[in-house]
Amino acid sequence: MLTRSQVVDHSFLELRCYLLEIAATLDRYDRAPEDSAEHADDRWSKIKQALQILTQERAQPDRTEELLMLFSDRSRLDGRP
């Protein structure tokens, strides 16, 4: 198992790239004109929820599981077609 310093050493540049891409996408979204038939987009709501999940301090490292559940098709999990 890697130490925390080793995790940072191994992943820093790649994570920095991902974070910059996320920031750029958020900026593009904020700059974009609103749709003519504006409605709440469930996908964008999930993205914002995911960002909150990622930034929460946790006693148990379970962010991946929580994000998988957020983006899963819950109707399949409930046994519905």
MOPAC internal coordinates of N, CA, C and O (Angstrom, degrees):
PM7 1SCF
backbone

  N    0.0000 0     0.00 0     0.00 0    0    0    0
  C    1.4499 1     0.00 0     0.00 0    1    0    0
  C    1.5291 1   108.57 1     0.00 0    2    1    0
  O    1.2310 1   121.31 1   -42.60 1    3    2    1
  N    1.3184 1   115.10 1   137.40 1    3    2    1
  C    1.4609 1   120.74 1   179.74 1    5    3    2
  C    1.5261 1   111.56 1   -77.58 1    6    5    3
  O    1.2310 1   120.78 1   -29.78 1    7    6    5
  N    1.3100 1   116.11 1   150.22 1    7    6    5
  C    1.4603 1   120.10 1   172.23 1    9    7    6
  C    1.5265 1   108.32 1   -77.62 1   10    9    7
  O    1.2310 1   120.16 1   -12.05 1   11   10    9
  N    1.3179 1   117.29 1   167.95 1   11   10    9
  C    1.4704 1   120.80 1   178.74 1   13   11   10
  C    1.5230 1   111.22 1   -60.41 1   14   13   11
  O    1.2310 1   120.56 1   138.63 1   15   14   13
  N    1.3265 1   116.53 1   -41.37 1   15   14   13
  C    1.4684 1   120.08 1   178.10 1   17   15   14
  C    1.5238 1   111.04 1   -62.06 1   18   17   15
  O    1.2310 1   120.25 1   139.64 1   19   18   17
  N    1.3129 1   117.13 1   -40.36 1   19   18   17
  C    1.4592 1   120.80 1   179.01 1   21   19   18
  C    1.5352 1   111.32 1   -66.91 1   22   21   19
  O    1.2310 1   120.27 1   143.01 1   23   22   21
  N    1.3279 1   117.09 1   -36.99 1   23   22   21
  C    1.4704 1   120.66 1   176.91 1   25   23   22
  C    1.5227 1   109.17 1   -61.77 1   26   25   23
  O    1.2310 1   120.65 1   134.05 1   27   26   25
  N    1.3355 1   116.37 1   -45.95 1   27   26   25
  C    1.4716 1   120.52 1   179.58 1   29   27   26
  C    1.5252 1   109.74 1   -63.82 1   30   29   27
  O    1.2310 1   119.90 1   133.68 1   31   30   29
  N    1.3307 1   117.80 1   -46.32 1   31   30   29
  C    1.4623 1   121.31 1   178.98 1   33   31   30
  C    1.5328 1   111.18 1   -57.06 1   34   33   31
  O    1.2310 1   120.62 1   138.81 1   35   34   33
  N    1.2965 1   116.42 1   -41.19 1   35   34   33
  C    1.4645 1   121.75 1  -176.25 1   37   35   34
  C    1.5276 1   112.59 1   -74.70 1   38   37   35
  O    1.2310 1   119.79 1   145.67 1   39   38   37
  N    1.3290 1   118.01 1   -34.33 1   39   38   37
  C    1.4651 1   121.04 1  -168.59 1   41   39   38
  C    1.5200 1   115.80 1  -112.99 1   42   41   39
  O    1.2310 1   119.29 1   173.39 1   43   42   41
  N    1.3140 1   118.96 1    -6.61 1   43   42   41
  C    1.4599 1   120.47 1  -170.52 1   45   43   42
  C    1.5224 1   113.97 1   -55.79 1   46   45   43
  O    1.2310 1   119.79 1   127.28 1   47   46   45
  N    1.3200 1   118.01 1   -52.72 1   47   46   45
  C    1.4605 1   120.29 1  -175.46 1   49   47   46
  C    1.5333 1   111.91 1   -63.63 1   50   49   47
  O    1.2310 1   120.38 1   138.44 1   51   50   49
  N    1.3108 1   116.88 1   -41.56 1   51   50   49
  C    1.4659 1   120.48 1   179.04 1   53   51   50
  C    1.5283 1   111.12 1   -65.98 1   54   53   51
  O    1.2310 1   120.24 1   136.38 1   55   54   53
  N    1.3131 1   117.14 1   -43.62 1   55   54   53
  C    1.4668 1   120.68 1   178.12 1   57   55   54
  C    1.5253 1   111.41 1   -64.47 1   58   57   55
  O    1.2310 1   120.60 1   139.16 1   59   58   57
  N    1.3260 1   116.46 1   -40.84 1   59   58   57
  C    1.4651 1   120.38 1   177.35 1   61   59   58
  C    1.5243 1   110.28 1   -58.31 1   62   61   59
  O    1.2310 1   120.31 1   136.93 1   63   62   61
  N    1.3118 1   117.01 1   -43.07 1   63   62   61
  C    1.4622 1   122.06 1   178.65 1   65   63   62
  C    1.5311 1   110.71 1   -61.48 1   66   65   63
  O    1.2310 1   120.25 1   133.61 1   67   66   65
  N    1.3263 1   117.12 1   -46.39 1   67   66   65
  C    1.4722 1   121.15 1   178.67 1   69   67   66
  C    1.5276 1   111.00 1   -60.51 1   70   69   67
  O    1.2310 1   120.66 1   135.41 1   71   70   69
  N    1.3255 1   116.35 1   -44.59 1   71   70   69
  C    1.4644 1   120.29 1  -178.62 1   73   71   70
  C    1.5256 1   111.90 1   -64.63 1   74   73   71
  O    1.2310 1   120.37 1   141.15 1   75   74   73
  N    1.3324 1   116.90 1   -38.85 1   75   74   73
  C    1.4583 1   119.92 1   176.64 1   77   75   74
  C    1.5295 1   111.06 1   -64.92 1   78   77   75
  O    1.2310 1   120.23 1   141.34 1   79   78   77
  N    1.3147 1   117.17 1   -38.66 1   79   78   77
  C    1.4699 1   120.84 1   177.40 1   81   79   78
  C    1.5230 1   110.79 1   -65.72 1   82   81   79
  O    1.2310 1   120.16 1   139.38 1   83   82   81
  N    1.3158 1   117.29 1   -40.62 1   83   82   81
  C    1.4710 1   120.75 1   176.85 1   85   83   82
  C    1.5225 1   109.97 1   -62.55 1   86   85   83
  O    1.2310 1   120.38 1   134.26 1   87   86   85
  N    1.3324 1   116.89 1   -45.74 1   87   86   85
  C    1.4644 1   120.40 1   179.35 1   89   87   86
  C    1.5273 1   110.75 1   -60.61 1   90   89   87
  O    1.2310 1   120.05 1   138.35 1   91   90   89
  N    1.3164 1   117.52 1   -41.65 1   91   90   89
  C    1.4659 1   121.12 1   179.53 1   93   91   90
  C    1.5280 1   110.76 1   -64.49 1   94   93   91
  O    1.2310 1   120.15 1   139.56 1   95   94   93
  N    1.3185 1   117.31 1   -40.44 1   95   94   93
  C    1.4661 1   120.60 1   178.59 1   97   95   94
  C    1.5227 1   111.23 1   -65.47 1   98   97   95
  O    1.2310 1   120.24 1   137.66 1   99   98   97
  N    1.3219 1   117.15 1   -42.34 1   99   98   97
  C    1.4629 1   120.84 1   177.11 1  101   99   98
  C    1.5243 1   110.67 1   -61.51 1  102  101   99
  O    1.2310 1   120.40 1   138.83 1  103  102  101
  N    1.3321 1   116.85 1   -41.17 1  103  102  101
  C    1.4699 1   120.65 1   177.40 1  105  103  102
  C    1.5214 1   111.28 1   -63.69 1  106  105  103
  O    1.2310 1   120.29 1   136.14 1  107  106  105
  N    1.3415 1   117.05 1   -43.86 1  107  106  105
  C    1.4730 1   119.83 1   178.38 1  109  107  106
  C    1.5190 1   111.07 1   -61.29 1  110  109  107
  O    1.2310 1   120.56 1   138.88 1  111  110  109
  N    1.3213 1   116.53 1   -41.12 1  111  110  109
  C    1.4674 1   120.93 1   178.99 1  113  111  110
  C    1.5236 1   110.33 1   -61.84 1  114  113  111
  O    1.2310 1   120.49 1   133.26 1  115  114  113
  N    1.3346 1   116.66 1   -46.74 1  115  114  113
  C    1.4650 1   120.85 1  -178.57 1  117  115  114
  C    1.5279 1   112.39 1   -65.33 1  118  117  115
  O    1.2310 1   120.36 1   148.32 1  119  118  117
  N    1.3256 1   116.92 1   -31.68 1  119  118  117
  C    1.4674 1   120.60 1   179.76 1  121  119  118
  C    1.5313 1   113.13 1   -81.51 1  122  121  119
  O    1.2310 1   119.90 1   159.36 1  123  122  121
  N    1.3068 1   117.80 1   -20.64 1  123  122  121
  C    1.4650 1   121.86 1  -174.79 1  125  123  122
  C    1.5258 1   110.64 1   -69.48 1  126  125  123
  O    1.2310 1   120.83 1   -35.58 1  127  126  125
  N    1.3336 1   116.02 1   144.42 1  127  126  125
  C    1.4708 1   118.29 1   176.19 1  129  127  126
  C    1.5243 1   109.90 1   -68.38 1  130  129  127
  O    1.2310 1   121.19 1   -28.28 1  131  130  129
  N    1.3171 1   115.33 1   151.72 1  131  130  129
  C    1.4569 1   119.45 1   178.65 1  133  131  130
  C    1.5219 1   109.54 1   -69.17 1  134  133  131
  O    1.2310 1   121.01 1   -29.71 1  135  134  133
  N    1.3260 1   115.68 1   150.29 1  135  134  133
  C    1.4583 1   121.25 1   177.24 1  137  135  134
  C    1.5208 1   110.09 1   -68.17 1  138  137  135
  O    1.2310 1   120.66 1   -28.37 1  139  138  137
  N    1.3257 1   116.34 1   151.63 1  139  138  137
  C    1.4685 1   119.72 1   179.92 1  141  139  138
  C    1.5319 1   110.70 1   -64.35 1  142  141  139
  O    1.2310 1   120.38 1   141.25 1  143  142  141
  N    1.2960 1   116.88 1   -38.75 1  143  142  141
  C    1.4714 1   120.94 1   176.77 1  145  143  142
  C    1.5220 1   107.53 1  -105.58 1  146  145  143
  O    1.2310 1   121.18 1  -109.58 1  147  146  145
  N    1.3086 1   115.35 1    70.42 1  147  146  145
  C    1.4614 1   121.19 1  -174.86 1  149  147  146
  C    1.5282 1   110.69 1   -63.22 1  150  149  147
  O    1.2310 1   121.08 1   -52.22 1  151  150  149
  N    1.2953 1   115.53 1   127.78 1  151  150  149
  C    1.4599 1   122.07 1   174.96 1  153  151  150
  C    1.5211 1   108.11 1  -144.62 1  154  153  151
  O    1.2310 1   121.10 1   -21.40 1  155  154  153
  N    1.2824 1   115.49 1   158.60 1  155  154  153
  C    1.4633 1   119.87 1   179.90 1  157  155  154
  C    1.5256 1   108.63 1   -69.89 1  158  157  155
  O    1.2310 1   120.29 1   -58.01 1  159  158  157
  N    1.3156 1   117.05 1   121.99 1  159  158  157
  C    1.4578 1   122.08 1   179.19 1  161  159  158
  C    1.5235 1   108.30 1   -91.47 1  162  161  159
  O    1.2310 1   120.97 1   -64.20 1  163  162  161
  N    1.3073 1   115.74 1   115.80 1  163  162  161
  C    1.4572 1   121.59 1  -177.48 1  165  163  162
  C    1.5320 1   111.14 1   -59.57 1  166  165  163
  O    1.2310 1   120.25 1   146.23 1  167  166  165
  N    1.3209 1   117.13 1   -33.77 1  167  166  165
  C    1.4662 1   119.92 1  -179.51 1  169  167  166
  C    1.5255 1   110.71 1   -64.85 1  170  169  167
  O    1.2310 1   120.10 1   137.64 1  171  170  169
  N    1.3398 1   117.41 1   -42.36 1  171  170  169
  C    1.4636 1   119.80 1  -179.66 1  173  171  170
  C    1.5242 1   110.40 1   -68.41 1  174  173  171
  O    1.2310 1   120.72 1   143.69 1  175  174  173
  N    1.3116 1   116.24 1   -36.31 1  175  174  173
  C    1.4571 1   120.64 1   176.31 1  177  175  174
  C    1.5327 1   110.31 1   -61.27 1  178  177  175
  O    1.2310 1   120.31 1   139.45 1  179  178  177
  N    1.3320 1   117.00 1   -40.55 1  179  178  177
  C    1.4685 1   120.97 1   178.46 1  181  179  178
  C    1.5243 1   111.30 1   -66.87 1  182  181  179
  O    1.2310 1   120.16 1   143.36 1  183  182  181
  N    1.3259 1   117.30 1   -36.64 1  183  182  181
  C    1.4642 1   120.32 1   177.22 1  185  183  182
  C    1.5267 1   109.77 1   -61.62 1  186  185  183
  O    1.2310 1   120.42 1   134.87 1  187  186  185
  N    1.3276 1   116.80 1   -45.13 1  187  186  185
  C    1.4677 1   120.00 1  -179.78 1  189  187  186
  C    1.5300 1   110.78 1   -65.80 1  190  189  187
  O    1.2310 1   120.12 1   141.50 1  191  190  189
  N    1.3249 1   117.37 1   -38.50 1  191  190  189
  C    1.4638 1   120.26 1   176.10 1  193  191  190
  C    1.5246 1   110.87 1   -63.69 1  194  193  191
  O    1.2310 1   120.52 1   140.57 1  195  194  193
  N    1.3268 1   116.61 1   -39.43 1  195  194  193
  C    1.4684 1   120.94 1   179.61 1  197  195  194
  C    1.5251 1   110.69 1   -62.51 1  198  197  195
  O    1.2310 1   120.56 1   138.42 1  199  198  197
  N    1.3271 1   116.54 1   -41.58 1  199  198  197
  C    1.4651 1   119.51 1   178.39 1  201  199  198
  C    1.5265 1   111.10 1   -62.16 1  202  201  199
  O    1.2310 1   120.40 1   142.45 1  203  202  201
  N    1.3192 1   116.85 1   -37.55 1  203  202  201
  C    1.4660 1   120.00 1   176.75 1  205  203  202
  C    1.5203 1   110.64 1   -65.81 1  206  205  203
  O    1.2310 1   120.30 1   137.58 1  207  206  205
  N    1.3226 1   117.04 1   -42.42 1  207  206  205
  C    1.4649 1   121.19 1   178.67 1  209  207  206
  C    1.5301 1   110.06 1   -59.09 1  210  209  207
  O    1.2310 1   120.85 1   136.55 1  211  210  209
  N    1.3262 1   115.98 1   -43.45 1  211  210  209
  C    1.4639 1   120.44 1  -177.04 1  213  211  210
  C    1.5223 1   112.98 1   -66.26 1  214  213  211
  O    1.2310 1   120.03 1   152.02 1  215  214  213
  N    1.3202 1   117.54 1   -27.98 1  215  214  213
  C    1.4669 1   119.89 1  -175.53 1  217  215  214
  C    1.5255 1   114.09 1   -95.69 1  218  217  215
  O    1.2310 1   119.51 1   175.79 1  219  218  217
  N    1.3138 1   118.53 1    -4.21 1  219  218  217
  C    1.4610 1   121.10 1  -179.57 1  221  219  218
  C    1.5250 1   110.78 1   -77.17 1  222  221  219
  O    1.2310 1   121.04 1   -44.44 1  223  222  221
  N    1.3303 1   115.61 1   135.56 1  223  222  221
  C    1.4658 1   120.47 1   172.19 1  225  223  222
  C    1.5217 1   107.74 1   -70.04 1  226  225  223
  O    1.2310 1   120.68 1   -37.01 1  227  226  225
  N    1.3196 1   116.30 1   142.99 1  227  226  225
  C    1.4625 1   120.03 1  -176.09 1  229  227  226
  C    1.5233 1   112.11 1  -138.91 1  230  229  227
  O    1.2310 1   121.47 1   -36.14 1  231  230  229
  N    1.3164 1   114.80 1   143.86 1  231  230  229
  C    1.4559 1   119.58 1   172.24 1  233  231  230
  C    1.5289 1   109.37 1   -79.13 1  234  233  231
  O    1.2310 1   120.70 1   145.63 1  235  234  233
  N    1.3263 1   116.26 1   -34.37 1  235  234  233
  C    1.4640 1   123.11 1  -179.12 1  237  235  234
  C    1.5323 1   108.62 1  -112.80 1  238  237  235
  O    1.2310 1   119.18 1   -55.85 1  239  238  237
  N    1.3261 1   119.16 1   124.15 1  239  238  237
  C    1.4718 1   120.50 1  -179.88 1  241  239  238
  C    1.5363 1   111.35 1   -76.39 1  242  241  239
  O    1.2310 1   120.99 1   -92.38 1  243  242  241
  N    1.3263 1   115.72 1    87.62 1  243  242  241
  C    1.4678 1   120.23 1  -176.71 1  245  243  242
  C    1.5308 1   112.33 1  -128.18 1  246  245  243
  O    1.2310 1   120.22 1  -153.10 1  247  246  245
  N    1.3215 1   117.18 1    26.90 1  247  246  245
  C    1.4656 1   120.85 1  -178.59 1  249  247  246
  C    1.5212 1   111.92 1   -60.87 1  250  249  247
  O    1.2310 1   120.48 1   138.80 1  251  250  249
  N    1.3249 1   116.68 1   -41.20 1  251  250  249
  C    1.4617 1   120.37 1  -177.79 1  253  251  250
  C    1.5222 1   110.61 1   -59.84 1  254  253  251
  O    1.2310 1   120.20 1   132.27 1  255  254  253
  N    1.3125 1   117.23 1   -47.73 1  255  254  253
  C    1.4607 1   121.19 1   179.08 1  257  255  254
  C    1.5287 1   111.20 1   -60.61 1  258  257  255
  O    1.2310 1   120.68 1   136.71 1  259  258  257
  N    1.3234 1   116.30 1   -43.29 1  259  258  257
  C    1.4589 1   119.75 1  -179.35 1  261  259  258
  C    1.5360 1   111.50 1   -64.65 1  262  261  259
  O    1.2310 1   120.22 1   140.19 1  263  262  261
  N    1.3291 1   117.19 1   -39.81 1  263  262  261
  C    1.4662 1   119.88 1   176.97 1  265  263  262
  C    1.5248 1   111.31 1   -66.97 1  266  265  263
  O    1.2310 1   120.30 1   140.22 1  267  266  265
  N    1.3236 1   117.04 1   -39.78 1  267  266  265
  C    1.4681 1   119.46 1   176.82 1  269  267  266
  C    1.5235 1   111.23 1   -59.92 1  270  269  267
  O    1.2310 1   120.59 1   138.64 1  271  270  269
  N    1.3123 1   116.48 1   -41.36 1  271  270  269
  C    1.4628 1   119.91 1   178.24 1  273  271  270
  C    1.5282 1   111.14 1   -67.38 1  274  273  271
  O    1.2310 1   120.05 1   140.41 1  275  274  273
  N    1.3253 1   117.51 1   -39.59 1  275  274  273
  C    1.4552 1   121.57 1   179.36 1  277  275  274
  C    1.5244 1   111.24 1   -60.59 1  278  277  275
  O    1.2310 1   120.44 1   136.89 1  279  278  277
  N    1.3302 1   116.76 1   -43.11 1  279  278  277
  C    1.4569 1   120.70 1  -175.91 1  281  279  278
  C    1.5283 1   113.76 1   -92.66 1  282  281  279
  O    1.2310 1   119.98 1  -178.25 1  283  282  281
  N    1.3207 1   117.65 1     1.75 1  283  282  281
  C    1.4643 1   120.06 1  -179.47 1  285  283  282
  C    1.5231 1   110.92 1   -78.20 1  286  285  283
  O    1.2310 1   121.40 1   -18.86 1  287  286  285
  N    1.3100 1   114.92 1   161.14 1  287  286  285
  C    1.4676 1   121.45 1   174.25 1  289  287  286
  C    1.5212 1   106.46 1   -85.26 1  290  289  287
  O    1.2310 1   120.90 1   -83.46 1  291  290  289
  N    1.3125 1   115.89 1    96.54 1  291  290  289
  C    1.4674 1   120.56 1  -174.31 1  293  291  290
  C    1.5236 1   113.19 1   -63.10 1  294  293  291
  O    1.2310 1   119.51 1   152.91 1  295  294  293
  N    1.3293 1   118.53 1   -27.09 1  295  294  293
  C    1.4594 1   119.65 1   178.76 1  297  295  294
  C    1.5190 1   110.34 1   -62.44 1  298  297  295
  O    1.2310 1   119.74 1   145.28 1  299  298  297
  N    1.3286 1   118.11 1   -34.72 1  299  298  297
  C    1.4615 1   121.15 1   176.62 1  301  299  298
  C    1.5237 1   110.54 1   -68.03 1  302  301  299
  O    1.2310 1   120.54 1   141.50 1  303  302  301
  N    1.3219 1   116.57 1   -38.50 1  303  302  301
  C    1.4581 1   119.77 1   179.65 1  305  303  302
  C    1.5139 1   111.96 1   -66.98 1  306  305  303
  O    1.2310 1   120.68 1   150.18 1  307  306  305
  N    1.3361 1   116.30 1   -29.82 1  307  306  305
  C    1.4624 1   120.79 1   179.92 1  309  307  306
  C    1.5215 1   112.06 1   -84.79 1  310  309  307
  O    1.2310 1   119.87 1  -179.81 1  311  310  309
  N    1.3466 1   117.85 1     0.19 1  311  310  309
  C    1.4529 1   121.22 1   179.28 1  313  311  310
  C    1.5191 1   114.08 1    83.76 1  314  313  311
  O    1.2310 1   120.33 1  -172.05 1  315  314  313
  N    1.3374 1   116.97 1     7.95 1  315  314  313
  C    1.4551 1   119.62 1   177.94 1  317  315  314
  C    1.5134 1   109.62 1   -87.55 1  318  317  315
  O    1.2310 1   119.97 1   -30.51 1  319  318  317
  N    1.3441 1   117.67 1   149.49 1  319  318  317
  C    1.4712 1   120.96 1  -179.65 1  321  319  318
  C    1.5067 1   112.35 1   -69.05 1  322  321  319
  O    1.2310 1   120.10 1   180.00 1  323  322  321

